[in-house]
């Protein structure tokens, strides 16, 4: 089944430009150097699946003319991946049922606590996002496609990315457990965290992610969760031909 993946955001938690920064990338005229917080959209069979609701979701949804959502999958409950949840409101009002939000149990509990005004609502005037939490305890079957959670290590936390058809999306990791590599065989597209060149305690570097690409051998690899240390054009020029920085608005076709 044919599918389209759209990069909604390719930036790190503070986005690029970063507030108050005078570096060359933050002042770049290249639109590829403007990076909102990390998220993707997957579309197939007239269904639309969102991975993570970033603080920039409203801007991303308007830019990409998103008019409906059929489900949301969460990688983890850090602020840059969840704070756009309230902007699901207009997409939830004209559905026959609530938008299902899928998250691992601990992340779902955090969401329920963080957004009590949504999930424990007694607000009588309407206007709340019509959403429903559902736990991820294994592969999630959605409309004829399987979204398989892939465990990764994010600093000292275990979170997830997803394998779906011939694509995988692994954002926010510093390491990949050995057992997860079995889920990454035969990929057309692999998205990987590659924050910068300098080591970071909770994120992968360009060199580390290149080593993973060499091991996994996807047909195409794209780096995401990119900070302002990496200028788009210059960084791409130094990468292998089948590896590129992703950018906001990038669209890719693949089999799901």
SERO-759718 format. One line per field, with one value per atom (N, C-alpha, C): atom name; y, z, x. Coordinates in Angstrom, 3 decimals. Each point is the difference from the previous one (the first is absolute). Example, Ala and Ser with C-alpha at 12.3 -4.5 7.8 and 13.67 -1.06 7.14 Angstrom:
2
at [N,CA,C,N,CA,C]
v [-5.690,1.190,1.200,1.050,1.190,1.090]
w [7.800,0.000,0.000,-0.720,0.060,0.730]
u [13.190,-0.890,0.900,-0.350,0.820,-0.770]
! end
This chain:
256
at [N,CA,C,N,CA,C,N,CA,C,N,CA,C,N,CA,C,N,CA,C,N,CA,C,N,CA,C,N,CA,C,N,CA,C,N,CA,C,N,CA,C,N,CA,C,N,CA,C,N,CA,C,N,CA,C,N,CA,C,N,CA,C,N,CA,C,N,CA,C,N,CA,C,N,CA,C,N,CA,C,N,CA,C,N,CA,C,N,CA,C,N,CA,C,N,CA,C,N,CA,C,N,CA,C,N,CA,C,N,CA,C,N,CA,C,N,CA,C,N,CA,C,N,CA,C,N,CA,C,N,CA,C,N,CA,C,N,CA,C,N,CA,C,N,CA,C,N,CA,C,N,CA,C,N,CA,C,N,CA,C,N,CA,C,N,CA,C,N,CA,C,N,CA,C,N,CA,C,N,CA,C,N,CA,C,N,CA,C,N,CA,C,N,CA,C,N,CA,C,N,CA,C,N,CA,C,N,CA,C,N,CA,C,N,CA,C,N,CA,C,N,CA,C,N,CA,C,N,CA,C,N,CA,C,N,CA,C,N,CA,C,N,CA,C,N,CA,C,N,CA,C,N,CA,C,N,CA,C,N,CA,C,N,CA,C,N,CA,C,N,CA,C,N,CA,C,N,CA,C,N,CA,C,N,CA,C,N,CA,C,N,CA,C,N,CA,C,N,CA,C,N,CA,C,N,CA,C,N,CA,C,N,CA,C,N,CA,C,N,CA,C,N,CA,C,N,CA,C,N,CA,C,N,CA,C,N,CA,C,N,CA,C,N,CA,C,N,CA,C,N,CA,C,N,CA,C,N,CA,C,N,CA,C,N,CA,C,N,CA,C,N,CA,C,N,CA,C,N,CA,C,N,CA,C,N,CA,C,N,CA,C,N,CA,C,N,CA,C,N,CA,C,N,CA,C,N,CA,C,N,CA,C,N,CA,C,N,CA,C,N,CA,C,N,CA,C,N,CA,C,N,CA,C,N,CA,C,N,CA,C,N,CA,C,N,CA,C,N,CA,C,N,CA,C,N,CA,C,N,CA,C,N,CA,C,N,CA,C,N,CA,C,N,CA,C,N,CA,C,N,CA,C,N,CA,C,N,CA,C,N,CA,C,N,CA,C,N,CA,C,N,CA,C,N,CA,C,N,CA,C,N,CA,C,N,CA,C,N,CA,C,N,CA,C,N,CA,C,N,CA,C,N,CA,C,N,CA,C,N,CA,C,N,CA,C,N,CA,C,N,CA,C,N,CA,C,N,CA,C,N,CA,C,N,CA,C,N,CA,C,N,CA,C,N,CA,C,N,CA,C,N,CA,C,N,CA,C,N,CA,C,N,CA,C,N,CA,C,N,CA,C,N,CA,C,N,CA,C,N,CA,C,N,CA,C,N,CA,C,N,CA,C,N,CA,C,N,CA,C,N,CA,C,N,CA,C,N,CA,C,N,CA,C,N,CA,C,N,CA,C,N,CA,C,N,CA,C,N,CA,C,N,CA,C,N,CA,C,N,CA,C,N,CA,C,N,CA,C,N,CA,C,N,CA,C,N,CA,C,N,CA,C,N,CA,C,N,CA,C,N,CA,C,N,CA,C,N,CA,C,N,CA,C,N,CA,C,N,CA,C,N,CA,C,N,CA,C,N,CA,C,N,CA,C,N,CA,C,N,CA,C,N,CA,C,N,CA,C,N,CA,C,N,CA,C,N,CA,C,N,CA,C,N,CA,C,N,CA,C,N,CA,C,N,CA,C,N,CA,C,N,CA,C,N,CA,C,N,CA,C,N,CA,C,N,CA,C,N,CA,C,N,CA,C,N,CA,C,N,CA,C,N,CA,C,N,CA,C,N,CA,C,N,CA,C,N,CA,C,N,CA,C,N,CA,C,N,CA,C,N,CA,C,N,CA,C,N,CA,C,N,CA,C,N,CA,C,N,CA,C,N,CA,C,N,CA,C,N,CA,C,N,CA,C,N,CA,C,N,CA,C,N,CA,C,N,CA,C,N,CA,C,N,CA,C]
v [-1.186,1.186,1.248,0.925,1.225,0.946,0.692,0.956,1.206,1.109,1.225,0.390,0.291,0.507,1.463,0.864,1.417,0.368,0.649,0.500,1.299,-0.041,1.223,0.889,-0.625,0.739,-0.833,0.642,-0.704,0.527,0.904,0.669,-0.633,0.541,-0.456,0.701,-0.228,0.439,1.509,0.767,1.460,0.589,-0.855,0.473,0.794,0.210,0.809,0.943,1.309,0.723,-0.219,0.024,-0.092,1.416,0.165,1.325,0.604,1.237,0.747,-0.383,-0.870,-0.467,0.822,0.330,0.788,-0.811,-1.343,-0.821,0.076,-0.499,0.094,-0.800,-1.164,-0.827,0.649,0.571,0.664,1.238,0.565,1.172,-0.341,-1.282,-0.452,0.409,0.295,0.280,-1.273,-1.121,-1.283,-0.502,-0.184,-0.466,-1.376,-0.796,-1.316,0.098,1.168,0.198,0.469,0.151,0.314,-1.323,-0.365,-1.331,0.108,-0.441,-0.076,-1.324,-0.179,-1.169,-1.305,-1.145,-1.203,-0.777,-0.250,-0.730,-0.407,-1.065,-0.396,-0.329,0.018,-0.389,-1.147,-1.039,-1.154,-0.128,-0.008,-0.055,-1.199,-0.751,-1.156,-0.367,-0.551,-0.489,1.016,1.265,1.098,0.147,-0.481,0.152,0.854,0.696,0.919,-0.274,-0.372,-0.354,0.998,0.547,0.969,-0.667,0.254,-0.449,1.223,0.141,1.069,1.322,0.679,1.306,1.050,0.597,0.930,1.362,0.848,1.365,0.790,-0.458,0.677,-0.637,-0.893,-0.735,0.915,1.053,0.899,0.552,0.503,0.539,-1.085,-1.194,-1.102,-0.411,-0.098,-0.435,1.005,1.294,1.024,-0.034,-0.145,-0.049,-1.159,-1.173,-1.207,-0.231,0.941,-0.069,-1.309,-0.350,-1.191,0.289,-0.825,0.224,-1.090,-1.107,-1.059,-0.837,-0.632,-0.962,-1.230,-1.168,-1.239,-0.642,0.368,-0.516,0.772,0.010,0.595,-1.045,-0.147,-0.887,0.870,-0.363,0.749,-0.849,0.629,-0.672,0.054,1.144,0.171,1.325,0.291,1.109,1.230,0.239,1.241,1.171,1.200,1.177,0.257,-0.159,0.321,-0.992,-1.060,-1.004,-0.050,0.757,-0.119,1.325,1.129,1.234,0.573,-0.561,0.441,-0.725,-0.794,-0.826,0.841,1.212,0.822,0.425,0.037,0.396,-1.127,-1.137,-1.042,0.373,1.038,0.352,0.128,0.886,0.170,-1.243,-0.887,-1.239,-1.072,0.221,-1.001,0.312,1.214,0.430,-0.604,-0.366,-0.443,-1.474,-0.771,-1.437,-0.739,-1.224,-0.792,-0.550,-0.024,-0.512,0.780,-0.206,0.709,-0.463,0.902,-0.378,-0.909,-1.216,-0.864,0.451,0.079,0.358,-1.227,-0.523,-1.220,0.356,-0.536,0.249,-1.181,-0.226,-1.017,0.364,-0.986,0.282,1.122,0.066,1.047,1.375,0.037,1.269,0.414,-0.970,0.304,0.551,-0.545,0.496,1.419,0.284,1.366,0.962,-0.393,0.840,0.254,-1.051,0.141,0.981,-0.049,0.899,1.418,0.115,1.310,0.773,-0.724,0.639,-0.445,0.104,-0.396,0.756,1.247,0.803,-0.606,-0.849,-0.695,-1.338,-0.792,-1.385,-0.189,0.987,-0.067,1.228,0.304,1.269,0.035,1.123,0.297,1.387,0.429,1.317,-0.052,0.763,-0.136,0.830,0.777,0.888,-0.546,-1.234,-0.589,0.561,-0.272,0.556,-0.847,-1.125,-0.865,-0.982,-0.375,-1.003,-1.305,-0.552,-1.265,-1.137,-0.462,-1.004,-1.090,-1.146,-1.162,-0.713,-0.223,-0.679,-1.508,-0.599,-1.451,-0.468,-1.067,-0.431,-0.746,0.212,-0.802,-1.093,-1.239,-1.148,-0.965,0.433,-0.822,0.697,-0.705,0.624,0.592,1.135,0.680,-0.142,-0.672,-0.171,1.163,0.742,1.160,-0.028,-0.314,0.149,-0.781,-1.225,-0.868,0.112,0.811,0.132,-0.282,-0.467,-0.332,0.986,0.636,0.886,-0.740,-0.433,-0.853,0.847,0.034,0.779,-0.578,0.892,-0.378,0.680,-0.783,0.562,0.675,1.207,0.710,0.594,0.398,0.572,1.498,0.771,1.464,0.479,0.106,0.298,-1.198,0.133,-1.140,-0.520,0.405,-0.427,-0.913,-0.946,-0.842,0.561,0.382,0.515,-0.826,0.474,-0.772,0.884,-0.633,0.493,-0.968,0.068,-0.877,-0.510,-1.279,-0.598,-0.155,0.491,-0.134,-0.288,-1.205,-0.419,0.049,0.679,0.060,1.219,0.670,1.200,-0.157,0.725,0.050,1.421,0.402,1.363,-0.101,0.349,-0.080,1.391,0.708,1.315,-0.088,0.918,0.092,-1.284,-0.328,-1.131,0.300,-0.592,0.034,-1.364,-1.045,-1.353,-0.838,-1.059,-0.948,-1.363,-0.614,-1.321,-1.032,-0.964,-1.010,-0.690,-0.286,-0.738,0.810,1.319,0.827,-0.050,-0.362,-0.019,-1.031,-1.060,-1.005,0.583,1.077,0.633,0.982,0.201,1.024,-0.591,-1.254,-0.648,0.332,0.116,0.149,1.315,1.067,1.296,0.736,0.675,0.988,1.319,0.451,1.302,-0.192,0.634,0.022,1.439,0.446,1.303,-0.198,0.807,-0.136,1.353,0.028,1.144,0.237,1.245,0.390,1.468,0.251,1.352,0.932,-0.488,0.851,-0.892,0.588,-0.779,-0.249,0.977,-0.111,-0.976,-0.887,-0.957,0.677,-0.686,0.484,-1.174,0.228,-1.129,-0.708,0.651,-0.631,-0.121,0.452,-0.028,-0.561,-0.571,-0.535,1.136,-0.265,0.942,-0.413,0.866,-0.335,-1.255,-0.071,-1.166,-1.277,0.065,-1.188,-0.466,0.934,-0.385,-0.530,0.509,-0.562,-1.447,-0.291,-1.390,-0.901,0.507,-0.783,-0.227,1.016,-0.140,-1.062,0.024,-0.989,-1.419,-0.151,-1.330,-0.432,0.893,-0.349,-0.086,0.843,0.017,0.262,1.065,0.371,0.550,0.018,0.598,1.505,0.627,1.441,0.274,0.943,0.376,1.516,0.432,1.430,0.323,1.020,0.422,1.034,-0.061,0.923,0.402,0.781,0.564,0.752,0.894,0.665,1.359,0.299,1.297,0.998,1.192,1.074,-0.131,-1.099,-0.244,-0.492,-0.464,-0.646,0.819,0.748,0.682,-1.024,0.184,-1.023,-0.328,0.996,-0.250,-0.539,0.600,-0.432,-1.393,-0.315,-1.326,-1.072,0.256,-0.967,-0.272,1.033,-0.165,-0.960,-0.163,-0.872,-1.392,-0.237,-1.286,-0.922,-1.324,-0.918,0.320,-0.413,0.386,-0.474,-1.139,-0.544,0.467,0.924,0.554,1.511,0.524,1.434,0.501,1.287,0.639,0.114,-0.298,0.270,1.493,0.435,1.406,0.118,1.060,0.219,0.064,-0.802,-0.046,-1.078,-0.696,-1.090,-1.076,-0.517,-1.062,-1.176,-1.197,-1.213,-1.046,-0.756,-1.089,-1.327,-0.910,-1.308,-1.002,-1.249,-1.071,-0.266,0.047,-0.318,-1.313]
w [0.000,0.000,0.000,-0.888,-0.102,1.161,0.474,1.092,-0.242,0.634,-0.050,1.414,0.195,1.277,-0.185,0.848,-0.009,1.277,-0.114,1.170,0.431,1.121,0.523,0.644,0.783,0.648,0.065,-0.201,-0.018,1.053,0.861,0.933,1.371,0.801,1.375,0.901,1.308,0.925,0.061,-0.299,0.018,-1.379,-1.017,-1.341,-0.581,-1.306,-0.707,-0.932,0.100,0.891,1.477,0.808,1.448,0.573,0.932,0.581,0.519,-0.400,0.515,-0.571,-1.031,-0.543,-1.220,-0.089,-1.104,-0.954,0.072,-0.843,-1.465,-0.880,-1.437,-0.431,0.600,-0.391,0.436,1.197,0.481,-0.821,-0.684,-0.842,-1.487,-0.310,-1.380,-0.836,-1.272,-0.936,-0.697,0.238,-0.580,0.760,-0.658,0.713,0.626,-0.493,0.587,1.402,0.337,1.326,1.023,-0.414,0.940,0.417,1.264,0.473,1.192,-0.192,1.133,0.724,1.109,0.852,-0.703,0.382,-0.841,0.017,-1.218,-0.174,-1.454,-0.257,-1.381,-0.142,-1.253,-0.372,-0.987,0.182,-0.898,-0.584,-1.333,-0.668,-0.943,0.076,-0.867,0.067,-1.093,-0.045,0.544,-0.307,0.457,1.517,0.655,1.452,0.295,1.120,0.376,1.433,0.180,1.304,0.374,1.184,0.509,1.046,-0.065,1.059,0.749,1.236,0.953,-0.327,1.060,-0.122,0.602,-0.841,0.488,0.348,0.700,0.271,-1.282,-1.121,-1.284,-0.864,0.583,-0.831,-0.751,0.622,-0.691,-1.276,0.118,-1.166,-1.044,0.444,-0.921,-0.736,0.734,-0.587,-1.027,0.283,-0.956,-1.242,0.218,-1.130,-0.937,0.569,-0.803,-0.312,0.410,-0.277,0.500,1.229,0.615,0.339,-0.491,0.223,0.826,0.201,0.840,0.573,1.113,0.605,0.394,-0.254,0.373,1.238,0.345,1.213,0.243,1.269,0.399,0.764,-0.345,0.716,0.703,1.247,0.759,0.209,-0.224,0.273,1.482,0.635,1.429,0.423,1.287,0.560,0.343,-0.716,0.210,-0.633,0.541,-0.366,-1.502,-0.669,-1.427,-0.874,0.606,-0.751,0.370,1.018,0.465,0.126,0.092,0.408,-1.033,-1.191,-0.994,0.066,1.037,0.075,-0.071,0.547,-0.002,-1.411,-0.915,-1.374,-0.818,0.656,-0.633,0.003,0.755,0.160,-1.316,-0.930,-1.207,-0.868,0.111,-0.778,0.656,1.254,0.732,0.051,-0.357,0.224,-0.971,-1.197,-1.023,-0.347,0.959,-0.166,0.652,-0.463,0.660,1.354,0.241,1.276,0.367,1.217,0.468,-0.760,-0.144,-0.615,0.976,-0.417,0.896,0.084,1.217,0.266,0.582,-0.685,0.436,0.640,1.202,0.720,0.906,0.286,0.999,1.330,0.842,1.223,0.859,0.176,0.853,-0.653,-1.328,-0.702,0.004,-0.148,0.046,1.362,1.059,1.336,0.186,-0.537,0.069,-0.748,-1.196,-0.779,0.758,0.618,0.745,1.168,0.659,1.131,-0.474,-1.012,-0.511,-0.555,-0.659,-0.657,0.637,1.320,0.725,-0.479,-0.412,-0.452,-1.230,-0.756,-1.152,0.420,0.734,0.252,1.209,0.889,1.151,-0.011,-1.183,-0.219,0.630,0.651,0.375,-0.516,-1.044,-0.595,-0.849,0.335,-0.599,-1.256,-0.406,-1.142,-1.290,0.009,-1.196,-0.273,-1.194,-0.399,0.338,0.687,0.330,-1.145,-0.163,-0.999,0.302,-1.019,0.148,-0.340,1.014,-0.175,1.045,-0.295,0.887,0.042,1.198,0.154,-0.137,-0.730,-0.172,0.221,0.786,0.312,-1.153,-0.145,-0.913,0.814,-0.239,0.661,-1.003,-1.236,-1.090,-1.304,-1.125,-1.285,-0.011,-0.663,-0.111,-1.442,-0.185,-1.316,-0.275,-1.067,-0.346,-1.476,-0.292,-1.354,-1.031,0.348,-0.931,0.015,0.879,0.141,1.449,0.184,1.339,0.392,1.148,0.575,1.170,-0.204,0.964,0.858,1.317,0.845,0.001,-0.081,0.019,1.202,0.938,1.211,-0.318,0.539,-0.082,1.367,0.203,1.276,-0.182,0.843,-0.058,1.324,0.037,1.274,0.923,1.098,0.904,-0.076,-1.024,-0.148,-1.216,0.108,-1.138,-0.620,-1.276,-0.697,-1.271,-0.925,-1.220,-1.241,-1.105,-1.336,-0.619,-1.317,-0.664,-1.321,-0.288,-1.326,-0.621,-1.214,-0.685,-1.467,-0.433,-1.357,-0.254,-1.073,-0.360,0.577,0.983,0.607,1.505,0.602,1.461,0.400,1.157,0.513,1.421,0.190,1.306,0.370,0.778,0.454,1.474,0.459,1.426,0.550,-0.448,0.607,0.096,1.006,0.131,-0.300,0.038,-0.269,-0.467,-0.735,-0.435,0.584,0.784,0.563,-1.105,0.282,-0.993,-0.556,0.859,-0.453,-0.979,-0.002,-0.896,-1.440,-0.205,-1.362,-0.871,0.603,-0.763,-0.647,0.565,-0.537,-1.127,-0.290,-0.960,-1.279,-0.270,-1.205,-1.202,-1.159,-1.245,-0.160,0.552,-0.060,-1.314,-0.487,-1.049,0.631,1.023,0.633,1.486,0.496,1.429,0.435,0.971,0.626,1.318,0.222,1.173,0.647,1.317,0.771,-0.347,-0.332,-0.211,0.377,1.273,0.540,-0.537,0.043,-0.344,-0.084,-0.168,0.000,1.423,0.851,1.376,0.799,0.812,0.799,0.919,0.227,0.865,0.848,1.263,0.871,-0.364,-0.764,-0.279,-1.486,-0.863,-1.439,-0.779,-1.155,-0.896,-0.738,-0.409,-0.800,-1.472,-0.862,-1.412,-0.212,0.613,-0.184,0.515,1.163,0.555,-0.903,-0.496,-0.869,-1.338,-0.496,-1.220,0.213,1.192,0.307,0.019,0.511,0.021,-1.416,-0.830,-1.399,-0.694,0.251,-0.611,0.430,1.248,0.490,-0.534,0.035,-0.371,-1.514,-0.729,-1.458,-0.609,0.404,-0.681,-1.390,-0.870,-1.312,0.115,0.925,0.219,1.496,0.446,1.411,0.111,1.024,0.223,1.474,0.261,1.376,0.420,1.273,0.545,1.408,0.663,1.323,-0.062,-0.999,-0.350,0.692,0.603,0.671,-0.945,0.532,-0.828,-0.260,0.411,-0.320,-1.431,-0.647,-1.305,-1.102,-0.800,-1.151,-1.048,-0.564,-0.870,-1.200,-0.793,-1.248,0.240,0.906,0.259,0.602,0.880,0.621,-1.027,-0.838,-1.047,-0.939,-0.290,-0.910,0.555,1.331,0.634,0.296,-0.297,0.307,-1.215,0.219,-1.133,-0.814,-1.253,-0.914,0.461,0.702,0.413,1.393,0.581,1.324,-0.139,0.548,-0.087,1.292,0.269,1.049,-0.482,0.869,-0.348,0.161,-0.459,0.148,0.083,0.599,0.176,-1.365,-0.168,-1.247,-0.972,0.294,-0.850,-0.118,-1.234,-0.235,-0.679,0.471,-0.512,-0.260,-1.094,-0.302,0.410,0.531,0.401,0.072,0.249,0.136,1.472,0.362,1.372,0.069]
u [0.836,-0.836,0.879,-0.297,0.781,-0.313,1.024,-0.165,0.894,-0.368,0.802,0.392,1.259,0.509,0.361,-0.557,0.324,0.729,1.146,0.718,-0.671,-0.688,-0.614,1.053,0.894,1.068,1.256,1.153,1.287,0.972,-0.478,0.891,0.064,0.896,0.158,-1.013,0.117,-1.048,-0.173,1.043,-0.106,-0.282,-0.023,-0.257,1.153,-0.068,0.995,-0.764,0.166,0.910,-0.323,1.026,-0.141,-0.124,-0.888,-0.242,1.303,0.280,1.141,1.339,0.019,1.284,0.406,1.282,0.527,0.876,-0.083,0.872,-0.434,0.858,-0.242,-1.225,-0.207,-1.145,-1.307,-0.018,-1.217,-0.346,0.981,-0.242,0.108,-0.045,0.132,-1.212,0.244,-1.089,-0.493,0.657,-0.413,-1.223,-1.153,-1.194,0.165,0.944,0.253,0.605,0.553,0.575,-1.035,-1.247,-1.068,-0.644,0.164,-0.401,-0.936,-1.236,-0.924,0.221,-0.697,0.238,-0.395,0.640,-0.019,-1.324,-0.502,-1.250,-0.120,-0.766,-0.295,-1.477,-0.458,-1.356,0.112,-0.821,-0.012,-1.405,-0.098,-1.299,-0.051,-1.105,-0.220,-1.483,-0.506,-1.386,-0.999,0.214,-0.853,-0.010,1.043,0.142,1.227,-0.043,1.071,0.424,1.266,0.550,1.087,-0.087,0.982,0.882,1.298,0.904,0.499,-0.484,0.322,-0.707,-0.419,-0.650,0.926,0.820,1.018,-0.612,0.737,-0.480,-0.248,0.557,-0.165,-1.082,-0.828,-0.946,-0.963,-0.471,-0.924,0.633,1.227,0.711,0.219,0.383,0.255,-1.274,-1.112,-1.267,-0.516,0.159,-0.425,0.886,1.305,0.931,-0.313,-0.308,-0.235,-1.480,-0.844,-1.437,-0.616,0.354,-0.584,-1.458,-0.894,-1.428,-0.660,0.706,-0.551,1.134,-0.279,0.914,-0.797,0.580,-0.665,0.609,1.227,0.638,1.286,0.427,1.277,0.792,1.276,0.919,1.043,0.319,1.011,1.244,1.159,1.272,0.348,-0.290,0.248,-0.629,0.078,-0.785,0.834,1.086,0.744,-0.750,0.239,-0.788,-0.021,1.152,0.058,-0.756,-0.531,-0.750,-1.482,-0.414,-1.386,-0.750,0.693,-0.664,-0.974,-0.020,-0.973,-1.325,-0.213,-1.205,-1.275,0.023,-1.207,-0.394,0.982,-0.297,-0.625,-0.268,-0.806,-1.482,-0.361,-1.413,-0.765,0.424,-0.818,-0.079,0.984,-0.020,-0.863,-0.386,-0.784,-1.487,-0.386,-1.386,-1.007,0.436,-0.956,0.177,0.466,0.166,-1.162,-0.265,-1.045,0.435,1.320,0.527,1.247,0.498,1.179,1.249,0.980,1.281,0.745,0.374,0.772,1.456,0.504,1.395,0.688,1.000,0.684,1.333,0.234,1.253,0.290,1.278,0.340,-0.656,-0.314,-0.770,0.558,1.328,0.560,-0.139,0.133,-0.179,-1.471,-0.891,-1.432,-0.399,0.562,-0.314,0.518,1.182,0.529,-0.916,-0.444,-0.903,-1.300,-0.524,-1.254,0.154,1.148,0.252,0.289,0.852,0.401,-1.193,-0.896,-1.136,-1.314,-0.058,-1.212,-1.224,0.200,-1.137,-0.671,0.734,-0.583,-0.596,0.777,-0.385,-0.902,-0.048,-0.908,-0.904,-0.509,-0.687,-1.383,-0.314,-1.376,-0.380,0.706,-0.209,-1.266,-1.004,-1.325,-0.205,1.002,-0.182,0.619,0.468,0.595,1.385,0.521,1.282,1.206,-0.189,1.125,0.269,1.256,0.352,-0.728,-0.622,-0.721,0.967,0.696,1.050,-0.144,0.595,-0.093,1.343,0.529,1.278,-0.153,0.941,0.038,1.441,0.202,1.370,0.661,1.299,0.820,0.668,-0.406,0.623,0.612,0.055,0.510,-0.320,0.071,-0.315,-1.413,-0.135,-1.288,-0.487,-1.142,-0.592,-0.938,0.280,-0.815,-0.357,-1.248,-0.533,0.803,0.351,0.700,1.509,0.546,1.451,0.393,1.230,0.500,1.099,-0.183,1.008,0.634,1.221,0.700,0.939,-0.206,0.909,1.402,0.982,1.415,0.641,0.511,0.600,1.332,0.178,1.273,0.302,1.260,0.426,0.209,-0.664,0.057,0.593,1.352,0.661,-0.090,-0.757,-0.201,-1.428,-0.743,-1.393,-0.155,-0.907,-0.360,-1.274,0.078,-1.171,-0.173,-0.841,-0.216,0.052,0.394,-0.255,-0.994,-0.170,-0.966,0.548,-0.303,0.192,-1.384,-0.166,-1.275,0.284,-0.312,0.310,1.486,0.404,1.419,0.702,-0.640,0.577,0.096,0.945,0.128,0.355,-0.544,0.207,0.517,1.284,0.649,0.506,-0.762,0.417,0.364,0.842,0.347,0.628,1.179,0.704,1.485,0.609,1.455,0.602,-0.850,0.475,-1.186,0.295,-1.015,0.347,-0.898,0.289,0.225,0.833,0.342,-1.246,-0.984,-1.175,-0.858,0.140,-0.815,0.497,1.256,0.521,-0.708,-0.530,-0.728,-1.252,-0.529,-1.212,0.317,1.273,0.398,0.580,-0.317,0.513,-0.891,0.625,-0.749,-0.729,0.547,-0.661,0.280,-1.004,0.199,0.423,-0.748,0.236,0.281,1.048,0.306,0.230,-0.790,0.204,0.728,1.049,0.850,0.253,-0.010,0.478,1.474,0.327,1.411,0.099,0.115,-0.092,1.082,1.269,1.146,1.227,1.171,1.246,0.496,-0.104,0.484,-0.855,0.630,-0.783,-1.011,-1.104,-1.071,-0.475,-0.367,-0.365,-1.297,-0.888,-1.294,-0.319,0.896,-0.277,1.175,-0.323,1.016,0.710,1.215,0.783,-0.038,0.491,0.080,0.836,1.172,0.870,-0.641,-0.634,-0.644,-1.136,-0.795,-1.114,0.490,1.130,0.587,0.438,0.524,0.378,-1.232,-1.100,-1.241,-0.512,0.066,-0.409,0.844,1.296,0.891,-0.369,-0.428,-0.377,-1.366,-0.977,-1.375,-0.170,0.724,-0.018,-1.386,-0.657,-1.240,0.320,-0.997,0.207,0.238,-0.754,0.112,-0.027,0.830,0.016,-0.109,-0.736,-0.218,0.194,0.778,0.243,-1.045,-0.388,-0.975,0.401,-0.841,0.305,1.337,0.104,1.248,0.076,1.129,0.161,0.665,0.290,0.544,1.502,0.599,1.411,0.200,-1.080,0.132,-0.671,0.766,-0.580,-0.427,-1.177,-0.594,0.885,0.333,0.717,1.406,0.740,1.378,0.046,-0.954,-0.020,-0.332,-0.995,-0.347,1.171,0.782,1.137,1.042,0.036,0.982,-0.550,-1.264,-0.628,0.036,-0.074,-0.137,-1.252,-0.021,-1.073,-1.372,-0.053,-1.308,-0.417,0.760,-0.308,-0.158,-1.091,-0.251,-0.625,0.212,-0.780,-1.437,-0.955,-1.387,-0.256,-1.144,-0.361,-1.516,-0.468,-1.425,-0.691,-1.040,-0.729,0.449,1.103,0.468,-1.079,-0.218,-0.965,0.684,-0.290,0.603,-1.087,0.158,-0.918,0.659,-0.822,0.520,-1.134,0.337,-0.991,-0.272,-1.272,-0.362,-0.770]
! end
